[in-house]
Amino acid sequence: MTGVSASAGTPAIGGVRRWIVGARPRTLAAAVVPVAVGTVVGRLGSSGGIVWWRAVCAAIVSLAIQVGTNYANDYSDGVRGSDADRVGPVRLTSSGLASPGQVRAASFAAFGVAAAAGIALAASISWWLVPVGLACFVAGWLYTGGPRPYGYLGLGEVFVFVFFGLVATAGSAYVQHGRLTSAAIAASVPVGLLSVSLLESNNLRDIAGDAAVAKRTLAVRVGASRARWLYLGALGASFASIALVAWQRHYALVALVAAPLALGPGASVMAGADGPELLPVLAATGRIQLVVGALLTLGIVL
C-alpha cells in the first residue's frame, strides 16, 4: 500500500484505508440501527413479509448519507481550520491525507450512491421520497458547510434526532409497505436518542478544541459540566423511551437488557473524563447503540 504524506504527528495512511478511516466507521451504527428497527416495524400489521430488496436499498441510502455527511464534515471543518488541533481520530483534510477537493468529491460520490438507491425506492413506492432524500443531503452538507453551519450553532442534536431517528427509522418502515404508522414513530424515538448520545460523547470530547475555533456546539454552549448531564440524559432517555415501543410490542422490553452497558461510560463521563479519556466512551456508546438496536429489532419481531 502506497503511503500518503500527512501533517506532522499523523501516521501515513494510503490507498483505500484512508477513505475507510475518513468514513468514521464507529459512527455507522447510527445508520444501520434505524434501518434494522424500521424494517421490522414496517412489516407489522401487513399481510406480507419483509421486502428485502427495499430493506437493502434503505440500508444503502442510510449508510451512504452517513458516510457522505462524515466526508462533508471532514471537508468543511478542514477548510475552516476547525480540525487543526484534534483530540479524536484523524481527519483527511486537516491531516493532509487527502486534498480538500478529493474529500469533497468523496462526499458527493457517497451522496450519489444514496441518490441512486433512493430513486429505485421512489420509483417503486412514491416519488415523495425524492424531496425527503434531498432534504437529507442538504442537511448533511450544511451541518458544518455553508455560510452558517448549524452544527456550529448548537443544533446538531436536532439534526441527528430528526434524520437518524425519525426520518431513517420511519422512512425504513414506510418503504416496506407504503404506510407510516404510530409504531414506526414510536420506534424512532429511542433510535434517535441513541444517536444523540453518540453525538454528545463526541462533542464532549472535543469541547475545548471546538470552543477555541468558535464551533459552538451545544456542549460548548452549556459548558462541560452540563454537557456531561446532557450525555447521561440522552442515554437514559433512550432506554426509557423503549417503553413507547413496548406499548404495542411488549417484547421490545428485551432491549433493556443492554442497560448495564451504559454504566461504565456513564460513570466515566460523570467522573470528569476529558479529552482523550473520552475516546473509550465514544466507542462504548457506539456498542450500546448496536446492541440496543439488535435487541429492539428482535423484540419487535417476537
C-alpha positions in Angstrom: 0.0 0.0 0.0 1.5 3.3 -1.0 1.9 5.9 1.8 0.4 9.3 1.6 2.1 12.3 3.1 0.4 13.7 6.2 1.0 16.5 8.6 3.4 16.2 11.4 2.4 13.6 14.0 -0.1 12.0 11.7 0.8 8.4 10.5 0.9 7.9 6.8 -2.2 6.0 5.6 -2.5 5.1 2.0 -4.9 3.8 -0.6 -8.4 2.7 0.4 -7.6 2.6 4.1 -7.5 6.4 4.4 -11.0 6.6 3.0 -12.2 3.9 5.4 -10.7 5.9 8.3 -12.2 9.1 6.9 -15.7 7.5 6.7 -15.6 7.2 10.6 -16.7 3.5 11.0 -17.6 4.0 14.6 -20.4 6.3 13.6 -22.0 3.9 11.2 -24.2 2.3 13.8 -26.3 5.4 13.6 -27.1 4.4 10.0 -27.6 0.7 10.5 -29.8 0.6 13.6 -32.7 2.8 12.3 -32.9 0.7 9.1 -33.0 -2.6 11.1 -35.6 -1.3 13.5 -37.6 0.5 10.9 -37.7 -2.5 8.6 -39.2 -4.9 11.1 -41.7 -2.2 12.3 -42.7 -1.7 8.7 -44.0 -5.3 8.4 -46.3 -5.0 11.4 -50.0 -5.2 10.5 -49.1 -6.2 7.0 -50.1 -9.5 5.3 -46.7 -9.6 3.6 -43.3 -10.1 5.0 -40.2 -8.0 4.7 -39.5 -6.8 1.1 -35.8 -7.5 1.3 -34.6 -5.5 -1.8 -36.3 -2.4 -0.3 -34.6 -3.1 3.0 -31.2 -3.4 1.3 -31.8 -0.1 -0.7 -32.8 1.6 2.5 -29.6 0.5 4.2 -27.6 1.7 1.3 -29.3 5.1 1.4 -28.7 5.4 5.2 -25.1 4.3 5.2 -24.2 6.4 2.1 -25.8 9.5 3.6 -23.9 8.9 6.9 -20.6 8.5 5.0 -21.3 11.4 2.8 -22.1 13.6 5.8 -18.9 12.5 7.5 -16.8 13.4 4.5 -18.7 16.7 4.1 -17.9 17.4 7.8 -14.3 16.5 7.3 -14.0 18.8 4.2 -15.9 21.8 5.7 -14.1 21.6 9.1 -10.8 21.1 7.3 -11.0 24.2 5.1 -12.2 26.3 8.0 -9.3 25.2 10.1 -11.6 23.8 12.8 -9.8 20.4 12.8 -6.3 21.8 13.2 -5.9 20.6 16.8 -7.9 17.4 17.2 -8.3 15.0 20.1 -10.2 12.3 18.2 -9.4 10.1 15.2 -7.6 11.6 12.2 -9.4 13.7 9.6 -8.4 13.5 6.0 -8.4 17.2 5.1 -6.8 18.7 8.1 -4.1 16.0 8.3 -3.2 16.2 4.6 -4.1 12.6 3.9 -6.3 13.9 1.1 -6.8 17.2 -0.6 -10.0 19.2 0.1 -11.1 18.6 -3.4 -10.7 14.9 -3.0 -12.7 14.8 0.2 -15.5 17.0 -1.2 -15.7 14.7 -4.3 -15.9 11.6 -1.9 -18.8 13.3 -0.1 -20.6 13.9 -3.4 -19.9 10.4 -4.5 -21.4 9.0 -1.3 -24.5 11.2 -1.7 -24.7 10.0 -5.3 -24.8 6.3 -4.2 -27.6 7.2 -1.8 -29.5 9.1 -4.5 -29.3 6.0 -6.9 -30.7 3.7 -4.2 -33.3 6.2 -3.2 -34.6 6.8 -6.7 -35.0 3.0 -7.0 -37.2 3.1 -3.9 -39.1 6.2 -5.0 -39.9 4.6 -8.4 -41.3 1.6 -6.7 -43.2 3.3 -3.8 -43.7 7.0 -4.0 -41.9 10.0 -5.7 -42.4 11.9 -2.4 -39.3 10.1 -1.2 -37.2 12.2 -3.6 -37.7 15.6 -1.7 -37.2 13.7 1.6 -33.9 12.4 0.3 -32.9 15.9 -1.0 -33.6 17.3 2.5 -31.2 14.6 4.0 -28.5 15.6 1.5 -28.8 19.3 2.2 -28.9 18.8 6.0 -25.8 16.6 5.8 -23.9 19.2 3.9 -25.0 22.2 5.9 -24.2 20.5 9.2 -20.7 22.1 9.0 -20.8 23.5 5.5 -22.2 26.7 4.0 -22.0 30.2 5.4 -23.8 29.4 8.6 -23.4 25.7 9.5 -26.0 24.8 12.1 -23.6 22.3 13.7 -21.7 25.4 14.8 -24.9 26.9 16.3 -25.7 24.1 18.7 -28.3 22.5 16.6 -26.5 19.2 15.7 -28.6 17.2 18.2 -31.8 18.3 16.4 -30.4 17.2 13.0 -29.3 13.8 14.4 -32.6 13.1 16.2 -34.7 14.1 13.2 -32.7 12.5 10.4 -31.1 9.5 12.1 -34.1 8.9 14.3 -37.4 9.9 12.8 -36.6 10.0 9.1 -34.3 7.0 8.9 -36.5 4.7 11.1 -39.9 5.8 10.0 -38.7 6.0 6.4 -37.3 2.4 6.5 -40.7 1.3 7.8 -42.6 3.3 5.1 -40.7 1.8 2.2 -41.7 -1.7 3.3 -45.4 -1.4 2.6 -46.1 2.3 2.0 -47.6 3.0 5.4 -46.5 5.4 8.1 -47.7 4.1 11.5 -47.6 5.2 15.1 -45.4 2.1 15.9 -42.8 3.4 13.4 -42.8 6.9 15.0 -42.5 5.4 18.5 -39.6 3.2 17.5 -37.8 6.2 16.0 -37.6 7.9 19.4 -35.1 5.5 21.2 -33.2 5.1 18.0 -32.8 8.9 17.6 -31.9 9.4 21.2 -29.1 6.8 20.9 -27.7 8.8 18.0 -27.9 11.9 20.1 -25.9 10.1 22.8 -23.2 9.3 20.3 -23.0 12.9 19.2 -22.9 14.1 22.8 -19.9 11.8 23.6 -18.2 13.2 20.5 -18.9 16.8 21.3 -18.0 16.5 25.0 -14.6 15.1 23.9 -14.0 18.0 21.5 -15.4 20.8 23.7 -12.0 22.5 24.3 -10.9 22.4 20.7 -14.4 23.4 19.4 -14.5 26.4 21.8 -11.1 27.6 20.6 -12.3 27.8 17.0 -15.8 29.2 17.7 -17.5 26.0 16.9 -20.4 26.5 19.3 -21.8 23.0 19.6 -24.5 22.5 22.3 -21.7 21.1 24.6 -19.7 24.3 24.2 -22.8 26.5 24.8 -23.8 24.8 28.0 -20.3 24.1 29.3 -18.5 20.8 30.2 -20.4 20.2 33.4 -23.9 20.5 31.9 -22.7 18.6 28.8 -22.0 15.6 30.9 -25.5 15.6 32.1 -26.7 16.0 28.5 -24.9 12.8 27.6 -26.3 11.0 30.6 -29.7 12.3 30.0 -29.8 11.3 26.3 -28.6 7.8 27.1 -31.1 7.4 30.0 -33.9 8.8 27.8 -33.1 6.3 25.1 -33.7 3.4 27.4 -36.8 5.0 29.0 -38.3 5.6 25.6 -38.2 1.9 24.8 -41.5 1.9 26.7 -43.1 3.7 23.8 -42.3 0.7 21.6 -43.3 -1.8 24.3 -46.7 -0.2 24.5 -47.5 -2.0 21.2 -44.8 -4.7 21.1 -44.2 -5.9 24.7 -41.1 -8.0 23.9 -39.4 -4.8 22.9 -38.5 -4.5 26.6 -35.8 -7.1 26.0 -33.7 -4.1 24.8 -33.4 -3.1 28.5 -31.0 -6.0 28.9 -28.4 -3.7 27.4 -28.8 -1.0 30.2 -25.9 -2.2 32.3 -23.6 -1.4 29.3 -24.3 2.2 29.9 -22.9 2.1 33.5 -19.2 2.2 32.5 -19.3 5.1 30.0 -21.8 7.0 32.2 -19.6 6.7 35.2 -16.5 7.8 33.3 -18.3 10.9 31.9 -19.7 11.9 35.3 -16.3 11.3 37.0 -14.8 14.0 34.8 -13.1 12.1 31.9 -11.8 14.7 29.5 -10.3 14.9 26.0 -8.6 11.6 25.0 -10.0 9.9 28.1 -13.4 10.1 26.4 -12.4 8.1 23.3 -13.4 4.8 25.0 -16.7 6.4 25.9 -17.4 7.1 22.3 -16.6 3.5 21.4 -18.8 2.2 24.2 -21.7 4.4 23.2 -21.5 3.0 19.6 -21.6 -0.5 21.0 -24.6 0.3 23.2 -26.3 1.7 20.1 -25.7 -1.6 18.2 -26.7 -3.9 21.0 -29.9 -1.9 21.8 -30.7 -1.8 18.1 -30.3 -5.5 17.7 -32.4 -6.3 20.8 -35.1 -3.8 19.9 -35.3 -5.4 16.4 -35.5 -8.9 18.0 -38.2 -7.7 20.4 -40.3 -6.2 17.7 -40.1 -9.4 15.6 -41.1 -11.5 18.6 
